[in-house]
Amino acid sequence: MQIHHLRNATLLLTLGQHRLLIDPLLGKPGVMPGFKMFGGGRKPNPLVPLPPQAEECLAQATAVLITHEHPDHFDAAGIEWVRARKLPVWASSIDLPSLRRKGLDARELRDGDLGLSVEAIPGQHGRGPIGWLMGQVSGFYLAHPDEPSVYLTSDSVLSDTVVAAMARLKPEVVVAPAGSANMGLGGDILFSFEELITLAKQAPREVVFNHLEALDHCPTTRDALRKRIAEEGLSARVHIPSDGELLHFHRQDAAPHPRTQPFVTKAPGFQKWLTSKLG
């Protein structure tokens, strides 16, 4: 399995014969407004360009996987790029109607699709009113019989659902957003700095932290996180890739992957309508 990190939560996941483009944020720097609404520090997003090898990497994509439609995970440039190439877009059922209205070949990703064991795992994109307003997001557990299993948590705080999924499914690689995003009001909408350390300690094996240094409302830096990870003695299994960095992972045993469980999403509400307008 390979993870080619591009920018923010955007990466190319090579799993068996599939090359899944995850949450493509493809716009040029500064084309979106800032997300930091209070407390200063607001800047146009994204803050940084795609890495030089991005075009070559993107050309390898055989399909797209969307965890949710917030514009830092699927922006206008990403939508246009995917639509022009007519790539299938896999997502949870909550996002299908909106994605299809945008002219995309959107499909619900279910267990067995793409020859993978699949489980959709709900994320909690913040707590309290801000968490409700951010709406539903879906993490995904993906397992190929000959590859390490991977759990893409999507945007979430350290909820009971995330902790339980790691304990039950024992993913060999966990990919989690580490920017500790905060819009200046309502608390963190991603894992806090301390939650990142807890997640790294509880993860069964390897961890990849992304969603860093690309958006104005994500204060956590790679250097600060690497320093703390080293202090905790976790550097051997926690990866914090630079934009453009390629990571390789291999199965450590031949035991069958744990069995997945069905997940039924709730009906979309006002938040989904708002999200689709922003995307």
C-alpha positions in Angstrom: 0.0 0.0 0.0 1.2 3.5 -0.8 0.0 6.9 0.5 1.2 9.8 -1.7 0.3 12.9 0.4 -0.4 16.0 -1.7 -1.9 18.8 0.5 -4.2 19.1 3.4 -6.4 15.9 3.3 -5.7 15.2 -0.3 -3.7 12.0 -1.1 -3.5 9.2 -3.6 -4.1 5.9 -1.9 -2.7 2.8 -3.8 -4.5 -0.3 -2.6 -4.2 -3.3 -4.8 -4.9 -2.3 -8.3 -6.8 0.8 -7.2 -5.4 4.3 -7.0 -8.0 6.3 -5.0 -7.8 10.0 -4.9 -9.0 11.1 -1.5 -10.7 14.4 -0.8 -9.2 16.5 -3.7 -8.5 20.1 -2.8 -6.9 21.2 -6.1 -7.4 25.0 -6.3 -4.6 27.5 -6.4 -3.5 29.3 -3.2 -5.9 32.0 -2.0 -8.9 31.2 -4.2 -11.1 30.5 -1.2 -12.0 32.8 1.7 -10.5 32.2 5.1 -12.1 29.8 7.5 -10.9 31.5 10.7 -13.9 33.6 11.6 -12.9 35.0 15.0 -9.8 35.8 16.9 -7.6 37.1 14.0 -5.3 35.2 11.7 -7.8 34.9 8.8 -6.1 34.4 5.4 -7.3 33.3 2.0 -7.2 29.5 1.5 -5.4 27.3 0.6 -2.2 28.7 2.1 0.2 26.7 0.0 0.3 25.3 -3.6 0.1 21.7 -4.6 3.6 20.1 -4.7 5.5 20.0 -8.1 4.7 16.3 -8.7 1.0 16.7 -8.1 0.0 16.6 -11.8 1.8 13.4 -12.4 0.4 11.9 -9.2 -3.2 12.9 -10.0 -3.0 11.4 -13.5 -2.7 8.0 -11.9 -6.1 8.2 -10.1 -8.6 5.4 -11.1 -11.4 6.7 -8.8 -12.1 9.3 -6.2 -13.2 8.9 -2.6 -15.0 11.7 -0.8 -15.4 11.7 3.0 -17.5 14.8 3.0 -18.2 17.8 0.8 -16.6 20.7 2.8 -14.7 22.8 0.3 -11.3 22.0 1.9 -12.0 18.4 1.0 -13.6 18.8 -2.4 -13.3 22.3 -3.9 -14.5 23.8 -7.1 -11.2 23.0 -8.9 -11.4 19.4 -7.6 -15.0 19.0 -8.9 -14.1 20.4 -12.3 -11.0 18.1 -12.5 -12.9 15.0 -11.6 -15.9 15.8 -13.8 -13.6 16.4 -16.8 -12.0 13.0 -16.4 -15.3 11.2 -15.7 -13.9 9.3 -12.8 -16.2 7.4 -10.5 -16.7 9.2 -7.2 -17.2 6.9 -4.1 -18.9 8.4 -1.0 -21.3 7.6 1.7 -25.0 7.8 0.9 -25.4 11.1 2.7 -23.4 12.9 -0.1 -24.7 11.1 -3.2 -27.6 13.4 -4.2 -25.5 16.5 -4.0 -22.6 14.9 -5.8 -24.9 13.7 -8.6 -26.4 17.1 -9.0 -22.9 18.4 -9.8 -22.7 16.1 -12.7 -20.5 13.5 -11.1 -20.7 9.7 -11.3 -21.3 9.3 -7.6 -21.6 5.8 -6.1 -22.1 4.7 -2.5 -19.1 2.8 -1.2 -20.2 -0.4 0.4 -18.6 -3.6 1.7 -17.3 -5.6 -1.2 -17.0 -2.7 -3.7 -13.7 -2.5 -5.5 -12.9 -6.0 -4.1 -12.4 -4.5 -0.6 -13.7 -5.0 2.8 -15.4 -1.6 3.5 -17.0 0.0 6.5 -18.3 3.6 6.7 -17.5 5.0 10.2 -19.2 8.2 11.2 -16.9 11.1 12.3 -17.8 13.8 14.8 -16.7 17.1 13.2 -16.6 19.1 16.5 -18.7 19.1 19.6 -21.9 20.9 20.6 -23.5 23.4 18.3 -20.5 23.8 16.0 -20.3 20.0 15.6 -24.0 19.9 14.7 -23.5 22.7 12.2 -20.5 21.0 10.5 -22.8 18.1 9.6 -22.2 14.4 9.0 -18.9 13.2 7.8 -17.9 9.6 7.1 -14.6 7.9 7.7 -13.8 4.7 5.9 -12.1 1.5 6.8 -10.7 -0.2 3.7 -9.0 -3.6 3.6 -7.5 -5.4 0.6 -6.7 -9.1 1.3 -3.1 -8.6 0.3 -2.5 -5.2 1.7 -2.5 -3.4 5.1 -5.9 -2.2 6.2 -6.4 1.5 6.4 -8.8 3.7 8.4 -9.4 7.2 7.0 -11.0 8.9 10.0 -12.0 11.9 8.0 -12.5 15.2 9.9 -13.3 14.3 13.5 -12.6 14.8 17.1 -11.7 11.9 19.3 -15.2 10.4 19.6 -16.2 7.1 21.1 -17.0 6.0 17.6 -13.4 6.6 16.4 -11.9 4.8 19.4 -14.2 1.8 19.1 -13.5 1.5 15.4 -9.7 1.3 16.0 -10.2 -1.3 18.8 -12.6 -3.5 16.8 -11.1 -3.3 13.3 -7.4 -3.0 14.3 -6.4 -1.0 11.2 -2.8 -1.4 10.3 -2.7 2.3 9.2 -4.8 5.1 10.6 -4.9 8.4 8.6 -6.2 11.3 10.7 -6.4 15.1 10.3 -4.0 16.8 12.7 -4.5 20.6 12.1 -6.7 21.0 15.3 -8.9 23.3 13.2 -10.7 26.0 15.1 -12.7 28.8 13.6 -12.2 31.0 16.7 -15.5 30.1 18.3 -17.1 26.8 19.4 -14.0 24.8 20.1 -11.8 22.5 17.9 -13.5 20.8 15.0 -10.7 18.3 14.5 -8.6 16.3 17.0 -7.1 18.6 19.5 -3.3 18.5 20.0 -3.7 16.3 23.1 -6.3 14.1 21.3 -3.7 13.5 18.5 -1.3 12.1 21.1 -4.0 9.9 22.6 -5.0 8.6 19.1 -1.4 7.8 18.3 -1.0 5.8 21.5 -4.3 3.9 21.0 -3.8 3.2 17.3 -3.0 -0.5 16.7 0.0 0.1 14.5 1.0 3.0 12.1 -0.5 6.5 12.0 -0.3 9.1 9.3 -1.2 12.7 10.3 -2.3 15.1 7.6 -4.5 18.2 7.2 -1.6 20.3 8.3 -0.2 23.8 7.3 -2.6 24.3 4.4 -5.5 26.2 5.9 -5.8 29.4 8.0 -7.8 27.8 10.8 -5.4 24.9 11.4 -2.8 26.1 14.0 -0.9 22.8 14.6 2.5 22.7 12.8 4.4 19.7 11.7 7.5 20.7 13.7 5.5 21.1 17.0 3.7 17.8 16.4 6.9 15.9 15.5 8.6 17.2 18.6 5.8 16.0 20.9 5.5 12.7 19.1 9.3 12.2 19.7 8.9 13.1 23.3 6.2 10.4 23.7 8.4 7.8 22.0 6.0 7.4 19.1 8.2 8.5 16.2 8.8 4.9 14.9 5.2 4.4 13.9 3.8 7.9 13.5 4.3 9.6 10.1 3.8 13.3 9.4 4.5 13.6 5.7 5.5 16.8 3.9 3.5 17.8 0.9 4.5 15.5 -2.0 5.9 12.8 0.2 5.3 9.1 -0.6 4.8 6.6 2.1 5.0 2.8 1.8 3.3 0.2 4.0 3.4 -3.6 4.0 1.3 -6.3 5.7 3.0 -7.7 8.8 1.0 -10.9 8.9 -1.3 -13.0 6.8 -4.2 -13.2 9.3 -7.6 -12.3 7.8 -8.7 -8.8 8.3 -11.5 -8.3 11.0 -15.1 -8.5 9.7 -16.8 -5.2 9.0 -20.2 -4.1 10.2 -23.0 -2.3 8.3 -23.6 1.3 9.0 -26.7 3.3 8.2 -26.4 7.0 7.8 -29.0 9.4 9.0 -31.1 11.5 6.6 -29.4 14.7 5.5 -30.6 17.9 7.1 -30.0 21.6 6.9 -26.3 21.1 7.3 -26.1 19.0 4.2 -27.9 21.7 2.2 -25.4 24.3 3.5 -22.4 22.1 2.8 -23.5 21.4 -0.8 -23.8 25.2 -1.4 -20.3 25.8 -0.1 -18.7 22.9 -2.1 
